[in-house]
Amino acid sequence: MKIKCRQNFTRPAKTLVLLLLALLPVMFLTGCRGGQPDSAGAGDGFLAIQGNAVVNVMRLSMDEIKSMEDGLVEDDYFSVNTYGTKEYTHFKGVWLWYLLQEKAGLKDHASKVSIIAKDGYKVEYTLEEIQRDDYIDEQNPGAKYKMILAWEEDGRECDTAEGNPLKLVVGQKGPGDVNKPFWARNVMAIRVD
């Protein structure tokens, strides 16, 4: 048995259906972009701190971040990239743990921290990794480092051409650790869950 369907679309209805079909993929992709909800409240020159494990959701200006003297860190950080290139870079910034614990405040269930860059690049750390103050430099065993959001690199303000000048910087977890791929530039949001 054959069933015949007859469609009685008027010309405007056909146009509307075709338009909706054409826009459907765009609406789907726009609504499902990975970093979009994490960047709410952020923008050029501002850092958003948010998430379901943050006591005080914040939107901080660069001046507010730079004024956090109790969390200030300035040091030469050692890095190794995926090609084995080793180098030192002098950074000035704020200890990420200080920023989260002392300024934003964390709820008891806080466990995961996502750092999101303007281009959508995202790195995730446990709360214990953020809190550490003993990251190393394999070439200088006595050096201990904190994970920081730096605004100054080798005596110059970090690049603002692409937006926020904040750069996530972290030392090595152990000898041989390739740490540079876990750095992030143009950080615009931190999400704590």
N, C-alpha and C positions, 0 to 999 in steps of 0.2 A: 504494500500500500504506500502510495506516495502522498506526502503532505505538501501542499503548495502554500507558501507564505507570500502575502501581498503587502508591500510597504507603500503606504501613502504619505510620503514625505513631501512637504511643500519645499520650494527652493530655499527659503530662509531657514527652515528646519534642517535641511541637508547641510547647509553652510555651517550652522551651529554645531551639528554633530561632527563634521570634519574638523572644525576648529578645536573642539574639545578633544578629539582624538589626537590632534597634533600637539596640543598643550599638555596632555596627560604625562608624557615622559618628562617634560620640563618640570611640572609640578611635583612629580615623584622624586626626581633628583634633588630639587631644591629643598624639599621637606626632609630628605634623608641624608643630607651632608653630615659627615661625622663630627666636625668640630663646631658646628654652628651653635648649639645650645651652650657649649662651654665658653664661647666668646661674648655672651651677652653682658653688656655693661662695660666692655673693654673698647679700646679704640686707640688711635695714635696718641702716644704720650701717657696712656693710662694702663694700669694693670688691674684686672678683675680677679678677686679671690672669692670663690663660691663653692658650692657643693653641699650635700646633705650632712656632712660632718663638720661644717664650719659654723661657729657661734655667730660671728659678725661678718656677713657678706659685705665685701668692701670693693671700692673702686678708688685706687690710689694714683695720684699724679706722681711724676718723677721727682718733683720737689719734696713731696711727702716721704717718698722712699729714701731719698738722699739724706733726709733729716734724721733718720733712725740711727743715731750715733752708737747706741748700745749694741746694735747688731752689725756694725761696720766691720768688714773684713777687707784687708789689702795684703796681697801676697803674690809670689811668683808660682803659678800653677804649671805642673809638668803634664804634658799630654802625649799620647801615642795614638796615631790614626790607623786605619785599616791597612795602610801600605807599610806600616812600621816606622813612619817618620816620627821622630821624637823632637819636642821643642818645649821651651819655657815661654810663658806669656804672663805679663804682670796685669793683675786685675784688681779692681776696687769695686765693692758691692756690698750687699746685705746678705747675712746668713739666712737661708731660706727657712730653717727651723725657727729662728727668732721671729721672722715675719709671720709665720703661721701660728706659732704658739703664743707669742707675746702680743701680737697686734690683732690677728683675726680670731684667735681662740679656736680650740678644737674640741669637739665632742668626744665622749668616751669610745665610741665605736669607730673613730677615724682609723683608717688602715692603708688607704691607697691615695697617692697624690699624682695627678696628671698635670704636666706642664705643657701648655699649648702655645705654639708659635703662630704668628700672623698667617703664614702660608699653610697652616693646617698640620704641620709636623707636631707630633705628640710623643713625649716620653713619659713613662710611668715608673714610679718608685714606691716602695713601701714606706710607711711612716718611720720605721727604724732606719732606713737608708737616708731619709731627709735629716733625721736627728743626729746622725753620726758626725763626730768632729775629729775623726782619725783616718780620713782617706790619706793615701800615701803618695809618695814620689819614689819610684823604684831606684832612682839614682841618688836619692838623699834620704836614707833610712830614718833620720831624726825628724823629718818634716811631717807635719800633720795638717790636714786641710778640712775645711767645711764646704758643704754644697752651697753655692752662692748664686744670687742674681746680680750680675755685674753690670754697671753702667759705664765703666771706664776700662779701656784695654790699652796697655802699653802707654799710659799717660794721656790718651786721647779718649774723648767721649765715644762710646760705641756707635756704630753707624745708624743714623736715623732715616736714611733714604727710603727704607722699606717699612718704616713705622716705628714701633717701640725700640728703644735702644738697649733693652735689657737682654742679657745673655746668661743662660744657665751654664754654670761651670762646676765641675766636680773632679776631684782627684781620682787616683786609681784605687780600686778595691783591694788589689794585691799586686805583687810583681808580675809583669807581663800583661796586665789588664789593658785592653785597648779602650781607653776612656773617651776619646774625642768624639766618637759618633753619638755619645749620649749627652753632649752639649746641645743647646738649642739657642738660636738667635732670634731676635724680635719676639720675645716672649710677651704675650698679651693676656694670658689667663692662667690661673691655677685652680684646679678643681680637686677638692678633698672629699672622698667618700669613705 
